């Protein structure tokens, strides 16, 4: 990016701080995800090179209280707003 205050967006990024793919510096800025040409606001994790995103499956949660995720495949683009 031409702006030096923003880190480059990684290929694989997760919102969950327990994930090895979580990069806290990226979340200091507002980012967006385009999935198949439409902006998604509910993305929890994405991978641009493999072409998938993970989103919550409704209001269902696992036994630890974490939302259940479904993986959707398609064209993924990440950008700074």
Order of alpha helices (4+ residues) and beta strands (2+ residues): beta-beta-beta-beta-beta-beta-beta
